[in-house]
Amino acid sequence: MQVDQDKTISKIRKDESLPDLVRFPSLEHMREAIEDLRKERAEERAERRLARVRRQEEGSAQ
């Protein structure tokens, strides 16, 4: 299915029920959102890694 980009973008921008970030996306906002997501995932990985090390230490101490 082909979509005429110009018409679709102008239709989205005219729809005032959508938030401004949807109507007028910014690459900088997208980059910031991606960075935040990456930080969250890195923190989750670090927490899992620390929990795994603690379990291994508890298992070897017994």
WOKA-V905702 format. One record per residue. N is the residue number from 1. RES is the residue in one letter. D_LAST is the distance of its C-alpha to the last C-alpha in Angstrom with 2 decimals. Layout:
BEGIN
n=N res=RES d_last=D_LAST
n=N res=RES d_last=D_LAST
END
This chain:
BEGIN
n=1 res=M d_last=62.46
n=2 res=Q d_last=63.97
n=3 res=V d_last=63.93
n=4 res=D d_last=66.36
n=5 res=Q d_last=64.10
n=6 res=D d_last=66.74
n=7 res=K d_last=67.63
n=8 res=T d_last=64.04
n=9 res=I d_last=63.08
n=10 res=S d_last=66.19
n=11 res=K d_last=65.50
n=12 res=I d_last=61.96
n=13 res=R d_last=63.32
n=14 res=K d_last=65.99
n=15 res=D d_last=63.53
n=16 res=E d_last=63.07
n=17 res=S d_last=60.54
n=18 res=L d_last=57.95
n=19 res=P d_last=56.08
n=20 res=D d_last=57.51
n=21 res=L d_last=54.53
n=22 res=V d_last=55.21
n=23 res=R d_last=58.93
n=24 res=F d_last=58.78
n=25 res=P d_last=55.52
n=26 res=S d_last=54.65
n=27 res=L d_last=52.82
n=28 res=E d_last=51.38
n=29 res=H d_last=49.93
n=30 res=M d_last=48.46
n=31 res=R d_last=46.89
n=32 res=E d_last=45.41
n=33 res=A d_last=43.98
n=34 res=I d_last=42.43
n=35 res=E d_last=40.94
n=36 res=D d_last=39.47
n=37 res=L d_last=37.98
n=38 res=R d_last=36.46
n=39 res=K d_last=34.97
n=40 res=E d_last=33.44
n=41 res=R d_last=31.93
n=42 res=A d_last=30.59
n=43 res=E d_last=28.94
n=44 res=E d_last=27.39
n=45 res=R d_last=26.07
n=46 res=A d_last=24.66
n=47 res=E d_last=22.90
n=48 res=R d_last=21.40
n=49 res=R d_last=20.39
n=50 res=L d_last=18.70
n=51 res=A d_last=16.87
n=52 res=R d_last=15.74
n=53 res=V d_last=14.50
n=54 res=R d_last=12.57
n=55 res=R d_last=10.92
n=56 res=Q d_last=10.17
n=57 res=E d_last=8.79
n=58 res=E d_last=6.49
n=59 res=G d_last=5.53
n=60 res=S d_last=5.49
n=61 res=A d_last=3.81
n=62 res=Q d_last=0.00
END
